[in-house]
C-alpha cells in the first residue's frame, strides 16, 4: 500500500481527486433522490400504482448491489480507472433510456441498467481511498466525501421538484445523463490510476471465489460491514418511504418536500465533517460506538411517539435529523474499520461491502413498498429494526477488535 499523506495536508486542503471521487460516489444517491418527488406523477403518466414506482427504487438497489460484485475483481485486476469510466458511461446511457420510457416495465429495465453503471461509482472510490490512506486518514477522507456526496440529497429532490414545475419527469433523468457524462469526461482526463502493479490480482473464478469466501469468514470485516450496511438500509428505508409520508400523508407540496429532505441531508453532512475533525482526538471505533447509541435513541423516540399517536411533522423532523446526524458518523468510521487490513484485496472487499449495503437498502425499500398504512409507523418501524441490528453489529465488531 502506498504511504499515507500527512494528516496536516489532508486537513488543510481537500485534493481535487477526492472531490471527483465524491461526485462519482454521489451518482448513486442522485439516481435515488432526484426522482422521489416525481413518484405520484410517474405513476399517473405511466398508468400504474405508486407502489410499482417505489419498486423501481428497489430494483435499482438490487442491481447496484449485484453489479458491485463484478466491479470489485475487475478493479483489482485492471485497475480502478478503466472500470470506473465504463460504469459512469453506462450510467449516462441508461439515464437517457429512463427519460424515454413509456411504461413502468421499460423504466424498471433502464433503472437496472442504470444501477449496473452506477455501481462503479459506489464500489471503486472506497478502494482508491484505501489505496492512498491508512485507517484513520481513510475515515477522514470518507467523511470529506460525505461533504460532496451529502449535498446530493439536499439538491437532488429540490431540483427534481422544480423540474416537475417546468415540464415532465423525464427532464430529471435527462439531467442525470448530462451530469454523469460530464463526470465520465472528467474521470478520463484527470483521475490517475492508484492500483500499484504489486497489488494486481488475477481475474480467475477460483481465486475470486476464494477471496469472497475468505472475506465472509473474516468476522471483523463482516460485522463492521454489517454496521455500515444496516445503517445504510435504514437510510434507504427513509428515502423510499419519505415521499409517501411527507407528500401523501402530511400533504407537503412536492416542491417543498425537497427542503425537508434537504434538512435531514444537511444534518448528515455536518455530522460527517464533525466526525472528521474529532478523528484528531478519538479513534474511529470510539466515534462509531457513540453514534450507534444516538442512532437507536432518536429512532426509538420517534417510534414511541408514533405508537402513542403524538407524532407530528416537527417531532418527526427532529428525530429524523438526529438519526441522519448519527449516520454521518457511522458510515465513514465503520467503512474505514471494515477495510482495515484488506490492502491485498481492496477492490473485492469494497465491492462486498457495497453489495451488502445495497442489498440491505433494497430489502428495507421493499418492506416500505409493501407495508401500506395511513401513518408513519411503517417507516419508523423499519428504521428502528435496522438501527438496532446496526448497533448490535458494531458492538460485536468492537469486541473482536478492542484495540481499534
C-alpha angles and dihedrals in degrees: 000000000000116000118270117244119245117281092237092059091051092049096048100050137011108229116239091237089057091053089051090050089051091053092047091050088049092063089083096054089041091059090049105040105038097064097042094097088051096060095102092043094049090049090053097044094046093042095238140112126276088240089061090050090050088053090061084067091052091048089051091052092048091049094049090048095053095042094056089065087063098044093051098064091037091053091050090052107036100024133255102281105058098052090042092056091046093050096049091048090051090049090054093050092048092049090060088047090055090051091056096046116126099184138037089247092057092046091050091050094050091045090058091050089047088053092053088056097043091051090076090062091051100047107033105049091061089054091050091052093051089047087063107029140048121231102282095042090042089057089050092048091049089050089053090051087056087064091062097032093045092056089068096067087052098046102030101065090040091052091043092052092049092047088056088059091052098046146304128351086248088078088068092061093042089058090049089053094049094046094049092047089056091050090049090056091046091052092051092049104039115018115097123208112260101185110099120215093246091063099049112125126206119257095229122137093227094051092045092049092049091049093053091046090051090051092051089051091051098093094189092055093045098050095044087048091049090051088056094039095051090046088053090047090057090050092052091048087055092046093049095046101035096084092053093045098045102031105030102030104028094034096232114167110251090236090058094041087078091058093055090044089049094054090058091047089049089057088054093050096047092047093049091052091047087052090056090053094047091053086078088068107022136044122249089248093055092051092045095053093048092048092050089057093052092044092057092042097055096044095047090051088056091047092053092047089051095048091051092046094244098116119117136160094276098047091043092051091048092054094043092051090052090046092051092046089055090052088053087067098037102054102053096039097045091045093051091047092049092052093047110119092011096105094122093057106023097141094053093041092051090047092050090050092049092047093054090047093051094043089053089048092048092051092047091047091048090051089054093050095053099038104080120185138148091237141058091257096105093053099045092043093054090045091052093050093049093045092051093051091046090052091050093048093052091051092051092047091051092051088053091049108027091159092067 
